[in-house]
Amino acid sequence: MFRRVDLCAPADVNNDAVRVPAHYENVSSTQLGSTLRNEAGVTVATVEHLMSAFSGCGIDNALVDIDGPELPVLDGSAAPFVMLLECAGIAKLPVPRRFIRVLETVRVEEEGKSASLSPCDGAVFGFEIDFDCAVIGRQSYLYDAGTQAYKTEIAPARTFGFLHEVEHLQSVGLARGGSLQNAVVLDGNGVLNTEGLRFEDEFVRHKILDAIGDLYLSGARIIGRFDGYRAGHGLHYKLLQALFANPVAWEYSDGLAPALPVSTLPLRRAARG
Ligand SMILES: [Zn+2]
């Protein structure tokens, strides 16, 4: 649950008007990341990297107070969020976890892109990208969330874009903070960031990071296998819509399945209030 604390007095942070539930039905735009909007029209933009960090760290419940319309992009990855969550620690709640178990394969596709969810005894994310650009080219990656490797394999992978896109966005007043400090930027010849890539396949790893965050707007972690082919935020939400539109394709589960991700964060006493 996000709370836009800049839009209300401190005593009113629990008013529905400033609370924006982290739920796929509230996704209002997927153009430059995922934007949520509540019934009062209050928005929170670019939630996917923080949502991904929550999923990767095994956090089911969180209140996110934010004092502006957009999550900070930080270094373009989820690693700073994971670091801060580790510093904060977690509290164990008295209620059992609830998972969403995929029972039947659901698939969506458009314009040569596709995304699917299939039954699987764990949480697995596969992705393949195919860019008409020599540096990226064709990359695929399979991430098993049960391996607990989110922090090292997925979280550090940064978002990426092409120089001409960044220039265009900035010419229309967007991505004004966009720089080589918060994204991998490419031009026709290669990567412009002097430090280079964090992984040879950083691009497809970031697509998995995004998919984990987008699918977490389902309201629970999903027991099943996700496969994305050149997909993006818009298709991820269409996939969730297709899943929940088909009552026999999924069920709530208490999560007694093998190889489910659990949190390895330090346990702290629950904060009250
Ligand atoms: Zn992203």
py3Dmol code that shows the C-alpha trace and the ligand (Angstrom):
import py3Dmol

protein = """\
ATOM      1  CA  MET A   1       0.000   0.000   0.000  1.00  0.00           C
ATOM      2  CA  PHE A   2       1.392   3.362  -1.042  1.00  0.00           C
ATOM      3  CA  ARG A   3       0.510   6.580   0.811  1.00  0.00           C
ATOM      4  CA  ARG A   4       1.073   9.983  -0.785  1.00  0.00           C
ATOM      5  CA  VAL A   5       2.087  11.790   2.414  1.00  0.00           C
ATOM      6  CA  ASP A   6       2.751  15.026   0.492  1.00  0.00           C
ATOM      7  CA  LEU A   7      -0.958  15.387  -0.276  1.00  0.00           C
ATOM      8  CA  CYS A   8      -2.347  15.370   3.270  1.00  0.00           C
ATOM      9  CA  ALA A   9      -1.795  16.429   6.850  1.00  0.00           C
ATOM     10  CA  PRO A  10       0.187  13.877   8.901  1.00  0.00           C
ATOM     11  CA  ALA A  11      -2.983  12.810  10.738  1.00  0.00           C
ATOM     12  CA  ASP A  12      -4.736  11.955   7.465  1.00  0.00           C
ATOM     13  CA  VAL A  13      -2.278   9.442   5.974  1.00  0.00           C
ATOM     14  CA  ASN A  14      -4.812   6.651   6.305  1.00  0.00           C
ATOM     15  CA  ASN A  15      -7.513   8.439   4.344  1.00  0.00           C
ATOM     16  CA  ASP A  16      -8.473   6.467   1.240  1.00  0.00           C
ATOM     17  CA  ALA A  17      -7.945   9.610  -0.830  1.00  0.00           C
ATOM     18  CA  VAL A  18      -4.152   9.414  -0.408  1.00  0.00           C
ATOM     19  CA  ARG A  19      -3.793   5.616  -0.197  1.00  0.00           C
ATOM     20  CA  VAL A  20      -2.948   3.888  -3.465  1.00  0.00           C
ATOM     21  CA  PRO A  21      -3.267   0.083  -3.234  1.00  0.00           C
ATOM     22  CA  ALA A  22      -0.477  -1.848  -4.987  1.00  0.00           C
ATOM     23  CA  HIS A  23      -2.864  -3.818  -7.166  1.00  0.00           C
ATOM     24  CA  TYR A  24      -2.877  -4.496 -10.898  1.00  0.00           C
ATOM     25  CA  GLU A  25      -6.439  -3.204 -11.255  1.00  0.00           C
ATOM     26  CA  ASN A  26      -5.105   0.228 -10.281  1.00  0.00           C
ATOM     27  CA  VAL A  27      -2.503   0.345 -13.064  1.00  0.00           C
ATOM     28  CA  SER A  28      -3.352   3.453 -15.074  1.00  0.00           C
ATOM     29  CA  SER A  29      -0.329   3.730 -17.367  1.00  0.00           C
ATOM     30  CA  THR A  30       2.504   1.478 -18.494  1.00  0.00           C
ATOM     31  CA  GLN A  31       4.259   3.892 -20.810  1.00  0.00           C
ATOM     32  CA  LEU A  32       7.449   4.631 -18.840  1.00  0.00           C
ATOM     33  CA  GLY A  33       7.117   2.084 -16.075  1.00  0.00           C
ATOM     34  CA  SER A  34       4.027   1.145 -14.102  1.00  0.00           C
ATOM     35  CA  THR A  35       1.812   3.904 -12.683  1.00  0.00           C
ATOM     36  CA  LEU A  36      -0.896   3.234 -10.104  1.00  0.00           C
ATOM     37  CA  ARG A  37      -3.961   5.435  -9.594  1.00  0.00           C
ATOM     38  CA  ASN A  38      -6.592   5.270  -6.846  1.00  0.00           C
ATOM     39  CA  GLU A  39     -10.278   6.158  -7.152  1.00  0.00           C
ATOM     40  CA  ALA A  40      -9.568   9.741  -6.112  1.00  0.00           C
ATOM     41  CA  GLY A  41      -7.167  10.068  -9.060  1.00  0.00           C
ATOM     42  CA  VAL A  42      -4.014  10.140  -6.889  1.00  0.00           C
ATOM     43  CA  THR A  43      -1.091   8.441  -8.632  1.00  0.00           C
ATOM     44  CA  VAL A  44       2.234   6.775  -7.811  1.00  0.00           C
ATOM     45  CA  ALA A  45       4.542   6.153 -10.768  1.00  0.00           C
ATOM     46  CA  THR A  46       7.391   3.689 -11.443  1.00  0.00           C
ATOM     47  CA  VAL A  47       6.482   1.213  -8.707  1.00  0.00           C
ATOM     48  CA  GLU A  48       7.911  -1.882 -10.423  1.00  0.00           C
ATOM     49  CA  HIS A  49      11.475  -1.906  -9.057  1.00  0.00           C
ATOM     50  CA  LEU A  50      10.364  -1.502  -5.429  1.00  0.00           C
ATOM     51  CA  MET A  51       7.626  -4.119  -5.916  1.00  0.00           C
ATOM     52  CA  SER A  52      10.274  -6.429  -7.375  1.00  0.00           C
ATOM     53  CA  ALA A  53      12.513  -5.884  -4.332  1.00  0.00           C
ATOM     54  CA  PHE A  54       9.597  -6.686  -2.004  1.00  0.00           C
ATOM     55  CA  SER A  55       8.926  -9.925  -3.849  1.00  0.00           C
ATOM     56  CA  GLY A  56      12.596 -10.856  -4.033  1.00  0.00           C
ATOM     57  CA  CYS A  57      13.058 -10.215  -0.302  1.00  0.00           C
ATOM     58  CA  GLY A  58       9.965 -12.221   0.659  1.00  0.00           C
ATOM     59  CA  ILE A  59       7.993  -9.237   1.979  1.00  0.00           C
ATOM     60  CA  ASP A  60       4.215  -9.654   1.753  1.00  0.00           C
ATOM     61  CA  ASN A  61       3.018  -6.514   3.518  1.00  0.00           C
ATOM     62  CA  ALA A  62       4.427  -2.998   3.529  1.00  0.00           C
ATOM     63  CA  LEU A  63       3.221   0.562   3.815  1.00  0.00           C
ATOM     64  CA  VAL A  64       5.195   2.820   1.496  1.00  0.00           C
ATOM     65  CA  ASP A  65       5.047   6.516   2.385  1.00  0.00           C
ATOM     66  CA  ILE A  66       6.084   8.619  -0.566  1.00  0.00           C
ATOM     67  CA  ASP A  67       6.316  12.418  -0.742  1.00  0.00           C
ATOM     68  CA  GLY A  68       5.928  12.849  -4.484  1.00  0.00           C
ATOM     69  CA  PRO A  69       4.281  11.330  -7.562  1.00  0.00           C
ATOM     70  CA  GLU A  70       7.113   8.938  -8.501  1.00  0.00           C
ATOM     71  CA  LEU A  71       9.421   6.398  -6.859  1.00  0.00           C
ATOM     72  CA  PRO A  72      13.083   7.445  -6.951  1.00  0.00           C
ATOM     73  CA  VAL A  73      14.881   5.670  -9.796  1.00  0.00           C
ATOM     74  CA  LEU A  74      18.103   5.413  -7.727  1.00  0.00           C
ATOM     75  CA  ASP A  75      20.657   3.550  -9.889  1.00  0.00           C
ATOM     76  CA  GLY A  76      17.980   2.085 -12.185  1.00  0.00           C
ATOM     77  CA  SER A  77      18.033  -1.304 -10.460  1.00  0.00           C
ATOM     78  CA  ALA A  78      16.402  -2.818  -7.363  1.00  0.00           C
ATOM     79  CA  ALA A  79      19.705  -3.242  -5.483  1.00  0.00           C
ATOM     80  CA  PRO A  80      19.414  -0.008  -3.410  1.00  0.00           C
ATOM     81  CA  PHE A  81      15.898  -1.008  -2.317  1.00  0.00           C
ATOM     82  CA  VAL A  82      17.153  -4.450  -1.258  1.00  0.00           C
ATOM     83  CA  MET A  83      19.998  -2.847   0.697  1.00  0.00           C
ATOM     84  CA  LEU A  84      17.587  -0.501   2.498  1.00  0.00           C
ATOM     85  CA  LEU A  85      15.163  -3.351   3.258  1.00  0.00           C
ATOM     86  CA  GLU A  86      18.069  -5.308   4.740  1.00  0.00           C
ATOM     87  CA  CYS A  87      18.941  -2.307   6.922  1.00  0.00           C
ATOM     88  CA  ALA A  88      15.332  -1.937   8.076  1.00  0.00           C
ATOM     89  CA  GLY A  89      14.729  -5.632   8.759  1.00  0.00           C
ATOM     90  CA  ILE A  90      11.353  -7.330   8.683  1.00  0.00           C
ATOM     91  CA  ALA A  91       8.635  -8.273  11.133  1.00  0.00           C
ATOM     92  CA  LYS A  92       6.895 -11.637  11.151  1.00  0.00           C
ATOM     93  CA  LEU A  93       3.124 -11.265  11.029  1.00  0.00           C
ATOM     94  CA  PRO A  94       0.670 -13.613  12.774  1.00  0.00           C
ATOM     95  CA  VAL A  95      -1.224 -14.436   9.565  1.00  0.00           C
ATOM     96  CA  PRO A  96      -0.091 -17.227   7.187  1.00  0.00           C
ATOM     97  CA  ARG A  97       1.195 -16.190   3.779  1.00  0.00           C
ATOM     98  CA  ARG A  98      -1.227 -16.454   0.924  1.00  0.00           C
ATOM     99  CA  PHE A  99       0.005 -17.382  -2.538  1.00  0.00           C
ATOM    100  CA  ILE A 100      -1.655 -17.530  -5.925  1.00  0.00           C
ATOM    101  CA  ARG A 101      -1.220 -20.938  -7.508  1.00  0.00           C
ATOM    102  CA  VAL A 102      -1.524 -21.208 -11.276  1.00  0.00           C
ATOM    103  CA  LEU A 103      -3.671 -24.206 -12.256  1.00  0.00           C
ATOM    104  CA  GLU A 104      -3.916 -23.770 -16.028  1.00  0.00           C
ATOM    105  CA  THR A 105      -1.708 -22.079 -18.589  1.00  0.00           C
ATOM    106  CA  VAL A 106      -2.786 -18.554 -19.468  1.00  0.00           C
ATOM    107  CA  ARG A 107      -1.153 -16.741 -22.392  1.00  0.00           C
ATOM    108  CA  VAL A 108      -1.442 -13.293 -23.939  1.00  0.00           C
ATOM    109  CA  GLU A 109       0.257 -11.960 -27.043  1.00  0.00           C
ATOM    110  CA  GLU A 110       0.323  -8.891 -29.228  1.00  0.00           C
ATOM    111  CA  GLU A 111       2.546  -7.614 -32.025  1.00  0.00           C
ATOM    112  CA  GLY A 112       5.021 -10.485 -31.835  1.00  0.00           C
ATOM    113  CA  LYS A 113       5.326 -10.243 -28.031  1.00  0.00           C
ATOM    114  CA  SER A 114       3.950 -12.772 -25.573  1.00  0.00           C
ATOM    115  CA  ALA A 115       3.653 -13.571 -21.879  1.00  0.00           C
ATOM    116  CA  SER A 116       2.341 -16.672 -20.146  1.00  0.00           C
ATOM    117  CA  LEU A 117       1.834 -18.258 -16.752  1.00  0.00           C
ATOM    118  CA  SER A 118       1.815 -22.049 -16.371  1.00  0.00           C
ATOM    119  CA  PRO A 119       1.490 -24.476 -13.465  1.00  0.00           C
ATOM    120  CA  CYS A 120       4.807 -25.195 -11.699  1.00  0.00           C
ATOM    121  CA  ASP A 121       5.772 -26.287  -8.169  1.00  0.00           C
ATOM    122  CA  GLY A 122       7.741 -23.155  -7.446  1.00  0.00           C
ATOM    123  CA  ALA A 123       8.201 -19.615  -8.707  1.00  0.00           C
ATOM    124  CA  VAL A 124      10.141 -19.519 -11.974  1.00  0.00           C
ATOM    125  CA  PHE A 125      10.624 -16.607 -14.376  1.00  0.00           C
ATOM    126  CA  GLY A 126      11.839 -17.076 -17.928  1.00  0.00           C
ATOM    127  CA  PHE A 127      12.415 -14.214 -20.355  1.00  0.00           C
ATOM    128  CA  GLU A 128      13.734 -13.792 -23.862  1.00  0.00           C
ATOM    129  CA  ILE A 129      14.460 -10.521 -25.611  1.00  0.00           C
ATOM    130  CA  ASP A 130      15.446  -9.929 -29.207  1.00  0.00           C
ATOM    131  CA  PHE A 131      16.670  -6.452 -30.063  1.00  0.00           C
ATOM    132  CA  ASP A 132      17.777  -5.196 -33.439  1.00  0.00           C
ATOM    133  CA  CYS A 133      20.939  -3.902 -31.763  1.00  0.00           C
ATOM    134  CA  ALA A 134      24.260  -5.741 -31.663  1.00  0.00           C
ATOM    135  CA  VAL A 135      25.009  -5.051 -27.969  1.00  0.00           C
ATOM    136  CA  ILE A 136      21.739  -6.567 -26.758  1.00  0.00           C
ATOM    137  CA  GLY A 137      20.751  -8.927 -29.565  1.00  0.00           C
ATOM    138  CA  ARG A 138      19.012 -12.078 -28.417  1.00  0.00           C
ATOM    139  CA  GLN A 139      19.246 -12.904 -24.714  1.00  0.00           C
ATOM    140  CA  SER A 140      17.350 -15.352 -22.534  1.00  0.00           C
ATOM    141  CA  TYR A 141      17.405 -16.064 -18.830  1.00  0.00           C
ATOM    142  CA  LEU A 142      15.678 -18.444 -16.461  1.00  0.00           C
ATOM    143  CA  TYR A 143      15.392 -17.407 -12.826  1.00  0.00           C
ATOM    144  CA  ASP A 144      14.180 -19.760 -10.108  1.00  0.00           C
ATOM    145  CA  ALA A 145      12.989 -17.687  -7.143  1.00  0.00           C
ATOM    146  CA  GLY A 146      13.459 -20.719  -4.890  1.00  0.00           C
ATOM    147  CA  THR A 147      17.235 -20.341  -5.239  1.00  0.00           C
ATOM    148  CA  GLN A 148      17.180 -17.171  -3.094  1.00  0.00           C
ATOM    149  CA  ALA A 149      19.524 -15.586  -5.637  1.00  0.00           C
ATOM    150  CA  TYR A 150      17.406 -12.483  -6.270  1.00  0.00           C
ATOM    151  CA  LYS A 151      19.873 -10.187  -4.505  1.00  0.00           C
ATOM    152  CA  THR A 152      22.866 -11.292  -6.541  1.00  0.00           C
ATOM    153  CA  GLU A 153      21.362 -12.416  -9.879  1.00  0.00           C
ATOM    154  CA  ILE A 154      18.464 -10.025 -10.483  1.00  0.00           C
ATOM    155  CA  ALA A 155      18.380  -6.979  -8.185  1.00  0.00           C
ATOM    156  CA  PRO A 156      21.582  -5.312  -9.534  1.00  0.00           C
ATOM    157  CA  ALA A 157      20.418  -5.382 -13.192  1.00  0.00           C
ATOM    158  CA  ARG A 158      19.718  -1.811 -14.331  1.00  0.00           C
ATOM    159  CA  THR A 159      17.068  -0.435 -16.597  1.00  0.00           C
ATOM    160  CA  PHE A 160      18.285   0.484 -20.075  1.00  0.00           C
ATOM    161  CA  GLY A 161      17.458   2.749 -22.954  1.00  0.00           C
ATOM    162  CA  PHE A 162      18.746   4.163 -26.199  1.00  0.00           C
ATOM    163  CA  LEU A 163      20.296   7.621 -26.382  1.00  0.00           C
ATOM    164  CA  HIS A 164      17.848   8.851 -29.036  1.00  0.00           C
ATOM    165  CA  GLU A 165      14.922   7.774 -26.817  1.00  0.00           C
ATOM    166  CA  VAL A 166      16.355   9.602 -23.789  1.00  0.00           C
ATOM    167  CA  GLU A 167      16.883  12.723 -25.904  1.00  0.00           C
ATOM    168  CA  HIS A 168      13.325  12.535 -27.199  1.00  0.00           C
ATOM    169  CA  LEU A 169      11.875  12.032 -23.706  1.00  0.00           C
ATOM    170  CA  GLN A 170      13.845  14.979 -22.363  1.00  0.00           C
ATOM    171  CA  SER A 171      12.700  17.161 -25.276  1.00  0.00           C
ATOM    172  CA  VAL A 172       9.096  16.590 -24.155  1.00  0.00           C
ATOM    173  CA  GLY A 173       9.869  17.177 -20.478  1.00  0.00           C
ATOM    174  CA  LEU A 174      10.154  13.542 -19.336  1.00  0.00           C
ATOM    175  CA  ALA A 175      13.070  11.554 -17.880  1.00  0.00           C
ATOM    176  CA  ARG A 176      14.545  14.859 -16.734  1.00  0.00           C
ATOM    177  CA  GLY A 177      16.669  13.065 -14.164  1.00  0.00           C
ATOM    178  CA  GLY A 178      17.722  10.472 -16.733  1.00  0.00           C
ATOM    179  CA  SER A 179      21.483  10.040 -16.840  1.00  0.00           C
ATOM    180  CA  LEU A 180      24.242   7.455 -17.009  1.00  0.00           C
ATOM    181  CA  GLN A 181      23.926   7.236 -13.199  1.00  0.00           C
ATOM    182  CA  ASN A 182      20.464   5.660 -13.308  1.00  0.00           C
ATOM    183  CA  ALA A 183      20.311   3.600 -16.498  1.00  0.00           C
ATOM    184  CA  VAL A 184      22.398   1.717 -19.021  1.00  0.00           C
ATOM    185  CA  VAL A 185      22.341   3.959 -22.096  1.00  0.00           C
ATOM    186  CA  LEU A 186      23.148   2.635 -25.571  1.00  0.00           C
ATOM    187  CA  ASP A 187      23.785   4.248 -28.904  1.00  0.00           C
ATOM    188  CA  GLY A 188      24.505   2.621 -32.254  1.00  0.00           C
ATOM    189  CA  ASN A 189      28.041   1.695 -31.195  1.00  0.00           C
ATOM    190  CA  GLY A 190      27.520   0.269 -27.737  1.00  0.00           C
ATOM    191  CA  VAL A 191      27.113   1.051 -24.052  1.00  0.00           C
ATOM    192  CA  LEU A 192      27.863   4.695 -23.165  1.00  0.00           C
ATOM    193  CA  ASN A 193      28.347   4.078 -19.436  1.00  0.00           C
ATOM    194  CA  THR A 194      32.106   4.124 -18.774  1.00  0.00           C
ATOM    195  CA  GLU A 195      31.746   1.446 -16.064  1.00  0.00           C
ATOM    196  CA  GLY A 196      30.217  -0.938 -18.633  1.00  0.00           C
ATOM    197  CA  LEU A 197      27.676  -3.627 -17.798  1.00  0.00           C
ATOM    198  CA  ARG A 198      27.170  -5.377 -14.464  1.00  0.00           C
ATOM    199  CA  PHE A 199      26.369  -8.648 -16.265  1.00  0.00           C
ATOM    200  CA  GLU A 200      26.882  -9.601 -19.885  1.00  0.00           C
ATOM    201  CA  ASP A 201      23.130 -10.281 -20.012  1.00  0.00           C
ATOM    202  CA  GLU A 202      22.106  -7.370 -17.760  1.00  0.00           C
ATOM    203  CA  PHE A 203      19.306  -6.405 -20.177  1.00  0.00           C
ATOM    204  CA  VAL A 204      17.323  -9.635 -19.951  1.00  0.00           C
ATOM    205  CA  ARG A 205      17.967  -9.843 -16.204  1.00  0.00           C
ATOM    206  CA  HIS A 206      16.362  -6.412 -15.849  1.00  0.00           C
ATOM    207  CA  LYS A 207      13.353  -7.621 -17.822  1.00  0.00           C
ATOM    208  CA  ILE A 208      12.983 -10.415 -15.255  1.00  0.00           C
ATOM    209  CA  LEU A 209      13.320  -7.841 -12.443  1.00  0.00           C
ATOM    210  CA  ASP A 210      10.466  -5.860 -14.021  1.00  0.00           C
ATOM    211  CA  ALA A 211       8.292  -8.963 -14.531  1.00  0.00           C
ATOM    212  CA  ILE A 212       8.728  -9.983 -10.882  1.00  0.00           C
ATOM    213  CA  GLY A 213       7.643  -6.489  -9.789  1.00  0.00           C
ATOM    214  CA  ASP A 214       4.713  -6.248 -12.196  1.00  0.00           C
ATOM    215  CA  LEU A 215       3.363  -9.697 -11.309  1.00  0.00           C
ATOM    216  CA  TYR A 216       3.580  -8.847  -7.611  1.00  0.00           C
ATOM    217  CA  LEU A 217       0.740  -6.376  -8.207  1.00  0.00           C
ATOM    218  CA  SER A 218      -1.416  -9.536  -8.332  1.00  0.00           C
ATOM    219  CA  GLY A 219      -1.612  -9.106  -4.549  1.00  0.00           C
ATOM    220  CA  ALA A 220       0.436 -12.183  -3.676  1.00  0.00           C
ATOM    221  CA  ARG A 221       3.428 -14.082  -4.943  1.00  0.00           C
ATOM    222  CA  ILE A 222       2.599 -16.522  -7.678  1.00  0.00           C
ATOM    223  CA  ILE A 223       3.334 -20.238  -7.607  1.00  0.00           C
ATOM    224  CA  GLY A 224       3.834 -20.940 -11.274  1.00  0.00           C
ATOM    225  CA  ARG A 225       6.116 -20.342 -14.179  1.00  0.00           C
ATOM    226  CA  PHE A 226       6.186 -17.028 -16.024  1.00  0.00           C
ATOM    227  CA  ASP A 227       7.557 -16.816 -19.548  1.00  0.00           C
ATOM    228  CA  GLY A 228       7.967 -13.531 -21.348  1.00  0.00           C
ATOM    229  CA  TYR A 229       9.028 -13.026 -24.947  1.00  0.00           C
ATOM    230  CA  ARG A 230       9.811  -9.373 -25.728  1.00  0.00           C
ATOM    231  CA  ALA A 231       7.058  -8.506 -23.229  1.00  0.00           C
ATOM    232  CA  GLY A 232       6.794  -5.363 -21.111  1.00  0.00           C
ATOM    233  CA  HIS A 233       4.707  -3.749 -18.382  1.00  0.00           C
ATOM    234  CA  GLY A 234       1.537  -3.487 -20.511  1.00  0.00           C
ATOM    235  CA  LEU A 235       1.558  -7.158 -21.478  1.00  0.00           C
ATOM    236  CA  HIS A 236       2.343  -8.235 -17.901  1.00  0.00           C
ATOM    237  CA  TYR A 237      -0.895  -6.593 -16.692  1.00  0.00           C
ATOM    238  CA  LYS A 238      -2.877  -8.057 -19.560  1.00  0.00           C
ATOM    239  CA  LEU A 239      -1.563 -11.437 -18.426  1.00  0.00           C
ATOM    240  CA  LEU A 240      -2.792 -10.823 -14.869  1.00  0.00           C
ATOM    241  CA  GLN A 241      -6.176  -9.699 -16.218  1.00  0.00           C
ATOM    242  CA  ALA A 242      -6.393 -12.881 -18.295  1.00  0.00           C
ATOM    243  CA  LEU A 243      -5.424 -15.043 -15.307  1.00  0.00           C
ATOM    244  CA  PHE A 244      -8.001 -13.555 -12.946  1.00  0.00           C
ATOM    245  CA  ALA A 245     -10.696 -13.501 -15.629  1.00  0.00           C
ATOM    246  CA  ASN A 246     -10.488 -17.309 -15.701  1.00  0.00           C
ATOM    247  CA  PRO A 247     -11.571 -18.692 -12.289  1.00  0.00           C
ATOM    248  CA  VAL A 248     -10.367 -22.227 -13.065  1.00  0.00           C
ATOM    249  CA  ALA A 249      -6.849 -21.040 -13.983  1.00  0.00           C
ATOM    250  CA  TRP A 250      -5.772 -20.174 -10.432  1.00  0.00           C
ATOM    251  CA  GLU A 251      -6.492 -20.573  -6.721  1.00  0.00           C
ATOM    252  CA  TYR A 252      -5.323 -19.090  -3.453  1.00  0.00           C
ATOM    253  CA  SER A 253      -2.891 -21.371  -1.663  1.00  0.00           C
ATOM    254  CA  ASP A 254      -1.317 -21.460   1.777  1.00  0.00           C
ATOM    255  CA  GLY A 255       2.017 -21.863   0.027  1.00  0.00           C
ATOM    256  CA  LEU A 256       2.870 -25.363   1.233  1.00  0.00           C
ATOM    257  CA  ALA A 257       4.805 -25.962  -1.946  1.00  0.00           C
ATOM    258  CA  PRO A 258       8.469 -26.854  -2.355  1.00  0.00           C
ATOM    259  CA  ALA A 259      11.144 -24.342  -3.228  1.00  0.00           C
ATOM    260  CA  LEU A 260       9.261 -21.184  -2.357  1.00  0.00           C
ATOM    261  CA  PRO A 261      11.219 -18.028  -1.730  1.00  0.00           C
ATOM    262  CA  VAL A 262      11.436 -17.083   1.921  1.00  0.00           C
ATOM    263  CA  SER A 263      12.917 -13.954   3.380  1.00  0.00           C
ATOM    264  CA  THR A 264      16.512 -13.974   4.531  1.00  0.00           C
ATOM    265  CA  LEU A 265      16.280 -10.452   5.937  1.00  0.00           C
ATOM    266  CA  PRO A 266      16.989  -9.785   9.617  1.00  0.00           C
ATOM    267  CA  LEU A 267      13.890 -10.206  11.743  1.00  0.00           C
ATOM    268  CA  ARG A 268      12.929  -7.200  13.886  1.00  0.00           C
ATOM    269  CA  ARG A 269      10.085  -6.588  16.288  1.00  0.00           C
ATOM    270  CA  ALA A 270       6.915  -5.375  14.541  1.00  0.00           C
ATOM    271  CA  ALA A 271       6.474  -1.619  14.594  1.00  0.00           C
ATOM    272  CA  ARG A 272       3.145  -0.547  15.984  1.00  0.00           C
ATOM    273  CA  GLY A 273       0.926   2.221  14.681  1.00  0.00           C
TER     274      GLY A 273
END
"""
ligand_1 = """\
1
ZN
Zn 12.567 -1.635 -14.981
"""
view = py3Dmol.view(width=600, height=400)
view.addModel(protein, "pdb")
view.setStyle({"model": 0}, {"cartoon": {"style": "trace"}})
view.addModel(ligand_1, "xyz")
view.setStyle({"model": 1}, {"stick": {}})
view.zoomTo()
view.show()
